[in-house]
Amino acid sequence: MAVKAETNINPSELLPILKTIEKEMDGRRRALGPRLIDLDLLFYDDLVISCDELAIPHPLLHKRDSCCFRWLRLREFVHPV
C-alpha cells in the first residue's frame, strides 16, 4: 500500500515517528525479512536528502515495483532527481 499524506513535520523528525509506529505494531524492528508493517518515506515534496539517517527519494525505490505503481496512482509523478 502507498499513502500520500500532508504534514508540517519535517522529514528528519518524521522518520523516527514512523520507526516508533513500526516497533509498536510489530514488537521489534527487523532489518530484513517479513514484517507486519513497513513504513518508509519514499518522497517528501520535491526534496532530495542524503545523509546517514535519511535518504529521500528512498534509495531502493527503483527495486520496489509495487510501491512505484501504487505511488503513480496517488499523484502526477515527477521524480525530484
TIVO-2410 file (N, C-alpha, C; in nm, 3 decimals):
# residues 81
REC num residu      c1      c2      c3 atome chaine
REC   1      M   0.084  -0.116   0.000     N      A
REC   1      M   0.000   0.000   0.000    CA      A
REC   1      M   0.089   0.123   0.000     C      A
REC   2      A   0.050   0.224  -0.070     N      A
REC   2      A   0.118   0.353  -0.067    CA      A
REC   2      A   0.018   0.457  -0.016     C      A
REC   3      V   0.067   0.548   0.063     N      A
REC   3      V  -0.019   0.650   0.122    CA      A
REC   3      V   0.041   0.787   0.097     C      A
REC   4      K  -0.041   0.876   0.050     N      A
REC   4      K   0.001   1.015   0.035    CA      A
REC   4      K  -0.056   1.092   0.155     C      A
REC   5      A   0.030   1.169   0.221     N      A
REC   5      A  -0.014   1.242   0.339    CA      A
REC   5      A   0.046   1.381   0.339     C      A
REC   6      E  -0.017   1.469   0.412     N      A
REC   6      E   0.036   1.604   0.432    CA      A
REC   6      E   0.069   1.620   0.578     C      A
REC   7      T   0.181   1.687   0.605     N      A
REC   7      T   0.224   1.709   0.742    CA      A
REC   7      T   0.309   1.835   0.750     C      A
REC   8      N   0.314   1.891   0.869     N      A
REC   8      N   0.404   2.003   0.896    CA      A
REC   8      N   0.533   1.954   0.962     C      A
REC   9      I   0.543   1.823   0.982     N      A
REC   9      I   0.662   1.764   1.043    CA      A
REC   9      I   0.770   1.748   0.937     C      A
REC  10      N   0.890   1.794   0.967     N      A
REC  10      N   0.996   1.781   0.867    CA      A
REC  10      N   1.043   1.636   0.860     C      A
REC  11      P   1.105   1.596   0.749     N      A
REC  11      P   1.142   1.456   0.729    CA      A
REC  11      P   1.231   1.398   0.838     C      A
REC  12      S   1.326   1.475   0.889     N      A
REC  12      S   1.416   1.422   0.991    CA      A
REC  12      S   1.345   1.397   1.123     C      A
REC  13      E   1.234   1.465   1.148     N      A
REC  13      E   1.152   1.439   1.266    CA      A
REC  13      E   1.049   1.330   1.240     C      A
REC  14      L   1.004   1.319   1.116     N      A
REC  14      L   0.901   1.223   1.080    CA      A
REC  14      L   0.954   1.079   1.079     C      A
REC  15      L   1.075   1.058   1.032     N      A
REC  15      L   1.129   0.923   1.023    CA      A
REC  15      L   1.129   0.849   1.158     C      A
REC  16      P   1.178   0.910   1.267     N      A
REC  16      P   1.172   0.839   1.395    CA      A
REC  16      P   1.030   0.808   1.443     C      A
REC  17      I   0.936   0.893   1.407     N      A
REC  17      I   0.796   0.867   1.441    CA      A
REC  17      I   0.748   0.743   1.369     C      A
REC  18      L   0.780   0.732   1.240     N      A
REC  18      L   0.741   0.615   1.162    CA      A
REC  18      L   0.805   0.488   1.218     C      A
REC  19      K   0.932   0.496   1.255     N      A
REC  19      K   1.002   0.379   1.310    CA      A
REC  19      K   0.942   0.337   1.445     C      A
REC  20      T   0.898   0.434   1.524     N      A
REC  20      T   0.832   0.402   1.651    CA      A
REC  20      T   0.700   0.330   1.626     C      A
REC  21      I   0.624   0.375   1.528     N      A
REC  21      I   0.499   0.309   1.492    CA      A
REC  21      I   0.525   0.165   1.450     C      A
REC  22      E   0.627   0.145   1.365     N      A
REC  22      E   0.663   0.009   1.323    CA      A
REC  22      E   0.693  -0.079   1.444     C      A
REC  23      K   0.776  -0.029   1.534     N      A
REC  23      K   0.816  -0.107   1.651    CA      A
REC  23      K   0.696  -0.138   1.740     C      A
REC  24      E   0.609  -0.040   1.763     N      A
REC  24      E   0.492  -0.062   1.847    CA      A
REC  24      E   0.395  -0.163   1.787     C      A
REC  25      M   0.383  -0.163   1.656     N      A
REC  25      M   0.290  -0.255   1.589    CA      A
REC  25      M   0.347  -0.395   1.573     C      A
REC  26      D   0.478  -0.404   1.555     N      A
REC  26      D   0.540  -0.533   1.522    CA      A
REC  26      D   0.622  -0.591   1.638     C      A
REC  27      G   0.637  -0.518   1.745     N      A
REC  27      G   0.710  -0.569   1.860    CA      A
REC  27      G   0.859  -0.543   1.855     C      A
REC  28      R   0.916  -0.544   1.738     N      A
REC  28      R   1.058  -0.513   1.722    CA      A
REC  28      R   1.082  -0.473   1.576     C      A
REC  29      R   1.188  -0.403   1.554     N      A
REC  29      R   1.223  -0.359   1.419    CA      A
REC  29      R   1.321  -0.458   1.360     C      A
REC  30      R   1.284  -0.519   1.249     N      A
REC  30      R   1.373  -0.613   1.179    CA      A
REC  30      R   1.429  -0.546   1.055     C      A
REC  31      A   1.556  -0.564   1.034     N      A
REC  31      A   1.619  -0.503   0.916    CA      A
REC  31      A   1.573  -0.571   0.788     C      A
REC  32      L   1.561  -0.703   0.793     N      A
REC  32      L   1.520  -0.778   0.674    CA      A
REC  32      L   1.416  -0.881   0.716     C      A
REC  33      G   1.347  -0.934   0.618     N      A
REC  33      G   1.251  -1.039   0.647    CA      A
REC  33      G   1.109  -0.987   0.658     C      A
REC  34      P   1.015  -1.078   0.681     N      A
REC  34      P   0.874  -1.040   0.686    CA      A
REC  34      P   0.844  -0.950   0.805     C      A
REC  35      R   0.755  -0.857   0.783     N      A
REC  35      R   0.715  -0.763   0.887    CA      A
REC  35      R   0.565  -0.742   0.883     C      A
REC  36      L   0.510  -0.707   0.995     N      A
REC  36      L   0.369  -0.672   0.999    CA      A
REC  36      L   0.345  -0.541   0.925     C      A
REC  37      I   0.438  -0.448   0.942     N      A
REC  37      I   0.424  -0.315   0.880    CA      A
REC  37      I   0.563  -0.262   0.845     C      A
REC  38      D   0.573  -0.192   0.735     N      A
REC  38      D   0.698  -0.131   0.691    CA      A
REC  38      D   0.666   0.009   0.642     C      A
REC  39      L   0.705   0.109   0.718     N      A
REC  39      L   0.677   0.248   0.683    CA      A
REC  39      L   0.804   0.314   0.634     C      A
REC  40      D   0.802   0.365   0.513     N      A
REC  40      D   0.917   0.432   0.454    CA      A
REC  40      D   0.875   0.568   0.400     C      A
REC  41      L   0.967   0.662   0.403     N      A
REC  41      L   0.948   0.790   0.334    CA      A
REC  41      L   1.004   0.774   0.193     C      A
REC  42      L   0.917   0.757   0.097     N      A
REC  42      L   0.963   0.741  -0.041    CA      A
REC  42      L   1.000   0.876  -0.101     C      A
REC  43      F   0.913   0.973  -0.080     N      A
REC  43      F   0.934   1.109  -0.127    CA      A
REC  43      F   0.885   1.205  -0.020     C      A
REC  44      Y   0.930   1.329  -0.026     N      A
REC  44      Y   0.881   1.435   0.060    CA      A
REC  44      Y   0.885   1.561  -0.024     C      A
REC  45      D   0.768   1.599  -0.076     N      A
REC  45      D   0.760   1.708  -0.174    CA      A
REC  45      D   0.864   1.683  -0.283     C      A
REC  46      D   0.943   1.784  -0.314     N      A
REC  46      D   1.047   1.764  -0.416    CA      A
REC  46      D   1.187   1.766  -0.354     C      A
REC  47      L   1.193   1.736  -0.223     N      A
REC  47      L   1.322   1.736  -0.154    CA      A
REC  47      L   1.412   1.621  -0.198     C      A
REC  48      V   1.539   1.648  -0.196     N      A
REC  48      V   1.642   1.546  -0.215    CA      A
REC  48      V   1.733   1.557  -0.094     C      A
REC  49      I   1.736   1.448  -0.013     N      A
REC  49      I   1.814   1.446   0.110    CA      A
REC  49      I   1.899   1.320   0.109     C      A
REC  50      S   2.026   1.334   0.144     N      A
REC  50      S   2.113   1.218   0.154    CA      A
REC  50      S   2.207   1.238   0.273     C      A
REC  51      C   2.177   1.166   0.380     N      A
REC  51      C   2.264   1.168   0.497    CA      A
REC  51      C   2.259   1.029   0.560     C      A
REC  52      D   2.334   1.007   0.666     N      A
REC  52      D   2.341   0.875   0.728    CA      A
REC  52      D   2.205   0.824   0.774     C      A
REC  53      E   2.123   0.913   0.828     N      A
REC  53      E   1.995   0.872   0.887    CA      A
REC  53      E   1.880   0.866   0.788     C      A
REC  54      L   1.891   0.941   0.679     N      A
REC  54      L   1.774   0.959   0.592    CA      A
REC  54      L   1.815   0.982   0.447     C      A
REC  55      A   1.745   0.916   0.357     N      A
REC  55      A   1.766   0.939   0.213    CA      A
REC  55      A   1.630   0.953   0.147     C      A
REC  56      I   1.608   1.067   0.082     N      A
REC  56      I   1.486   1.093   0.007    CA      A
REC  56      I   1.527   1.149  -0.127     C      A
REC  57      P   1.477   1.095  -0.237     N      A
REC  57      P   1.388   0.980  -0.251    CA      A
REC  57      P   1.452   0.853  -0.193     C      A
REC  58      H   1.366   0.759  -0.156     N      A
REC  58      H   1.413   0.634  -0.097    CA      A
REC  58      H   1.511   0.568  -0.194     C      A
REC  59      P   1.631   0.529  -0.146     N      A
REC  59      P   1.735   0.477  -0.236    CA      A
REC  59      P   1.702   0.344  -0.303     C      A
REC  60      L   1.609   0.268  -0.249     N      A
REC  60      L   1.572   0.139  -0.310    CA      A
REC  60      L   1.437   0.145  -0.382     C      A
REC  61      L   1.389   0.263  -0.404     N      A
REC  61      L   1.258   0.280  -0.467    CA      A
REC  61      L   1.249   0.208  -0.601     C      A
REC  62      H   1.352   0.217  -0.681     N      A
REC  62      H   1.352   0.156  -0.814    CA      A
REC  62      H   1.344   0.003  -0.809     C      A
REC  63      K   1.370  -0.057  -0.692     N      A
REC  63      K   1.362  -0.203  -0.678    CA      A
REC  63      K   1.229  -0.248  -0.620     C      A
REC  64      R   1.140  -0.155  -0.595     N      A
REC  64      R   1.011  -0.186  -0.533    CA      A
REC  64      R   0.899  -0.154  -0.632     C      A
REC  65      D   0.882  -0.243  -0.728     N      A
REC  65      D   0.782  -0.219  -0.833    CA      A
REC  65      D   0.644  -0.189  -0.779     C      A
REC  66      S   0.600  -0.266  -0.680     N      A
REC  66      S   0.465  -0.246  -0.630    CA      A
REC  66      S   0.448  -0.108  -0.569     C      A
REC  67      C   0.551  -0.057  -0.501     N      A
REC  67      C   0.545   0.078  -0.445    CA      A
REC  67      C   0.535   0.182  -0.556     C      A
REC  68      C   0.615   0.165  -0.658     N      A
REC  68      C   0.616   0.262  -0.768    CA      A
REC  68      C   0.480   0.271  -0.835     C      A
REC  69      F   0.421   0.157  -0.867     N      A
REC  69      F   0.292   0.159  -0.935    CA      A
REC  69      F   0.184   0.219  -0.847     C      A
REC  70      R   0.186   0.188  -0.719     N      A
REC  70      R   0.086   0.245  -0.628    CA      A
REC  70      R   0.107   0.395  -0.613     C      A
REC  71      W   0.232   0.437  -0.605     N      A
REC  71      W   0.261   0.579  -0.591    CA      A
REC  71      W   0.214   0.657  -0.713     C      A
REC  72      L   0.234   0.600  -0.830     N      A
REC  72      L   0.192   0.669  -0.952    CA      A
REC  72      L   0.042   0.697  -0.954     C      A
REC  73      R  -0.035   0.612  -0.890     N      A
REC  73      R  -0.179   0.634  -0.884    CA      A
REC  73      R  -0.216   0.748  -0.790     C      A
REC  74      L  -0.128   0.783  -0.699     N      A
REC  74      L  -0.158   0.885  -0.599    CA      A
REC  74      L  -0.135   1.028  -0.649     C      A
REC  75      R  -0.049   1.046  -0.743     N      A
REC  75      R  -0.016   1.181  -0.785    CA      A
REC  75      R   0.037   1.183  -0.928     C      A
REC  76      E   0.037   1.301  -0.984     N      A
REC  76      E   0.105   1.319  -1.111    CA      A
REC  76      E   0.254   1.314  -1.079     C      A
REC  77      F   0.318   1.208  -1.121     N      A
REC  77      F   0.451   1.175  -1.074    CA      A
REC  77      F   0.560   1.257  -1.142     C      A
REC  78      V   0.643   1.320  -1.060     N      A
REC  78      V   0.765   1.386  -1.108    CA      A
REC  78      V   0.873   1.350  -1.008     C      A
REC  79      H   0.967   1.268  -1.051     N      A
REC  79      H   1.077   1.227  -0.963    CA      A
REC  79      H   1.169   1.347  -0.945     C      A
REC  80      P   1.207   1.381  -0.820     N      A
REC  80      P   1.288   1.501  -0.799    CA      A
REC  80      P   1.433   1.490  -0.840     C      A
REC  81      V   1.481   1.371  -0.874     N      A
REC  81      V   1.621   1.357  -0.912    CA      A
REC  81      V   1.635   1.343  -1.062     C      A
***
